[in-house]
Amino acid sequence: MRYLAPLLALLLTLGACSTTPRDDARQTTASSDEPSSDAGSRRRADVVVAAMSALGTPYRYGGSSYQSGFDCSGFVQTMYQQTMDVSLPRQAADQAEATRRIGKQSLQPGDLVFFNTQRRPYSHVGIYIGDHRFIHSPKSGARVRIEDMRVRYWQQRFNGARRVDAPAVATR
């Protein structure tokens, strides 16, 4: 509940972008840092609202529903399917491959953030919610929760940021 006020403030400023120093110049390209459309920002904000409604849902390996629980990629896949009618691949690494690379400084609510948590790139994914925070389904025994990307653990494992461009990703 302590995140409700910041989330509401965030949603009121849909076009705002949280900026941070560029961590890895290899993550950006000239065309990938272009601002997104207002409609795209609103749609990604809807993803954030849906993700917030899943707070507390238990982790379940292979899970992709509120009833049975979520793993990280199932959580992301379900949020995008339900809110934007976008079909993302099932695995985190495939989700990274199917989405557009952006720089960390260009993150906007609803973008995807990827981490190396299992000694392989893009082994974990979450949804950026703004103010250096993301929501995800972390691990067995845990529940969907919000984390701060500035925490050393996440800083050291950050792999990159991606944006879901609905026309570029297969839809139903």
N, C-alpha and C positions, 0 to 999 in steps of 0.2 A: 503494500500500500504506500510505502514511502516514495515510490516512483510515480504515483498517479499524478501529482501536481506537475513534476517536470515533464511528464508525457503530454499532459494537456497543454502546457506552454509550448512544447515542441510542435504539437499538431496545429496550434494557432499560427505558427511561423513555418509553414510547410516548405517554403523556399529556402529557409536558412540552412547553411552548411557549416558543420563543425570543422574547424581547421586545425591541423596539427602539422608539425614539420614533416617533410617527406622523409620517410625511413629508408626507402629503397628506390632509387631513380629507375631501376629496371622495371618497376611495377607500372610505370606510366608511359603513355605514348601521347603525342600531340593531340590526337583526336579523342582520346579516351577521357580527357578531363573537361570536356565541354559540359556546360550546365544542362541538366535534364529539363524536360518540359514540365510545366505546372501540372498537367494531367498525369504525367508519370510520377511526379512527386506525391500527388494526392493518392494515387493507386498504391504506391509503396507505403504511404502513411496508413492506408487500410490494412496492409500486411502487418504493420507494427501493432495496430489495435487488435487484430486477430491473435497475434503472437502473445500479447499481454493477457488475453483471455485464457491462455493455456498455462499461465504461471501456476506452478504447483503440480502439474501433471507428471506422473512418474516416468522415469526413463525405462524404456524397454527396447532391447536390441531387436532391430527389425521392425519396430513399432511405428505406426503412422496414423494413430487415431487418439482422440481424447479419451475414449473408453479403455483402450488397452495400453496406452502410453506411446511415447515417441523415442526414437533415437535421434541423433542430431540431424541427419539428412532427411529422415522421415518427417521431422518437425518442419524443416524448411520446405520440403516438397508439399506437404499438406497446407501450410499457410499460403503459399503461392497458388496452389490449385483452388482453394476455397475462396480466396479474395480476388485474384486476378484471372482465374480460369487459365492459368499457365501450367503446362506440364513440364516440370523439371525432371532430370534424370534422378534415379534413386540414390546413387552413391555420391558422397561429398566431392570426390575428385572429378567425377563426371559433371556435377553441378558447376564446378569451377570452369571446366572446359566449355560448357554450354552458355556461359555468361560473359559479359564484357568486362575486361580488366579496367580498373580505375585506380588512381592513386589514393593513398590513405587520406590525404588532405582533401579529397573530393567526396568522402563518404557522406551520404545522406541517409536519413531514416528509411529503412526497408532494403538497403543494400546488403549484400552478403559479405561476411568476413570469414576467412579461412585460416586454419591453424594446423601446425604439424604437432600432433599430440601422440602419435603412435610410430614415431621414427620414419614417417613418410609424409611427403608434402600433401597438403589438402586432405588430411585425414579427419578433420573436424570442421564443422561449419555452424555459423550462427547468423542472426539477423541484427544488423546495426540499428539501434534505436535513438542515437544522438548522444551528445555530451560524453563521448568516448565509451559508451556502454553498448552492450549487445545482449540479446536474449538467446538462450540455447537450451538444449537437452543434453546435459553434460556427460553423465556416466551412470553405470549400474549403481543402484541404491540411492541415486539423487533424483531431483525433480527439475522441471523446467524452471530456470531462474535467470536473473540478470547478473552480468559480470562487468567489471571495469577493465577495459583494454590496457589501461596504464599500469595494472598490476604486473609485476615482473614476470610471473608465469606466462601470461598471455603475450606480453611484449616479446619475450624470447621465442615464442612459437608462432608468431604472426607470419602467415604466408602471403597474404594479399587480400585485396578487396575486389569485389565484382558487382556489376549492376545487371539486373535482369531487364533486358529489352524485350518486352512482350512479343513484338512482331518477329523477332529473331529466334524465339524459342517456340517449339511446337505447342500448339494449343489443341483443344479437343476438336 
